[in-house]
Amino acid sequence: MNRFEQKVALVTGAAQGIGRRVAERLAEEGARVVLVDRSELVFELAAELSPTHEVLALTADLEQYEECNRVMAAAVERFGRLDILVNNVGGTIWAKPFEHYEPAQIEAEVRRSLFPTLWCCHAALPYMLEQASGAIVNVSSIATRSVNRVPYGAAKGGVNALTACLAFETAGRGVRVNATAPGGTEAPPRRIPRNSAEQSADEKVWYQQIVDQTLDSSLMKRYGSIDEQAGAILFLASDEASYITGMVMPVGGGDQG
């Protein structure tokens, strides 16, 4: 398939997990891909793809608005346009009942899982509006209805609201905005963990409660694969979804989130 032939796609959180697989598959289907991550691991992916694909790798802290502006400008400077934005940065840092979160941890969860998407949408939008075309796919989560992840769930609820509101504003100007809401996903161990502290006995119990609830809520009673998550993201980014905007698509084996 060549659904993205000559299109320019920027993927955040591209160094690992779902973001990496989305970037690989975009390149395989003809896109010129901008790989963005705060980790220098993103340059390893660029080295793997660059012999046969057009890629640009950038490191950035997307919790900072200026950094989001910088990477969008660099993408357009290199490739002349921006057709697709996949906002994949985010993820639970701590897993615990809400009363056990410290205020600084609550703020860190929201900054990690809402602000990169909010800032990147704002930074990318002028380029897409100027060319009167574009597709934004935000990666949310079914954890908006979950245990032991209240701040993360609140942040992803914000992503859902952002998706709907921005779609209202841009539908008549050529820009589509959608989101996927991944459920539990089997992925290789993270080379750079979100939280490097060793889990306490209580934290191990609380995390297992998340796993149990995720499996119980899924009609299929299993975790999904990275390719199952990437497939939904690529569909919404493609012209096959040209009449879809403002949608949050649950990808959780039947769990609607």
MOFENBEL-V871030 format. One line per field, one symbol per residue. ss: DSSP state (h for helix, s for strand, l for the rest). psi: psi as a letter, one per 40 degrees, with the letter a starting at -180 (. if undefined). Layout:
# MOFENBEL-V871030
ss = ???
psi = ???
This chain:
# MOFENBEL-V871030
ss = lllllllsssssllllhhhhhhhhhhhhlllsssssslllhhhhhhhhhhllllssssslllllhhhhhhhhhhhhhhhllllssssllllllllllhhhllhhhhhhhhhhhhhhhhhhhhhhhhhhhhhllssssssllhhhlllllhhhhhhhhhhhhhhhhhhhhhhhhlssssssssllssllllllllllllllhhhhhhhhhhhhhhhhhllllllsshhhhhhhhhhhhlhhhllllllssssllllll
psi = ifdfheihhhhifedibdddddddddddeeihhhhhieiedddddddddddeihihhiiigeehddddddddddddddeeihdhhhgehiihdihiideehiddddddddddedddddddddddddddddefiihhhhhbieeegiiffddddddddddddddddddddedeeehihiiigiahhhiihhdhidheihhidddddddddddddddddhdefiiiidddddddddddeiedfefhiehhhhgffehe.
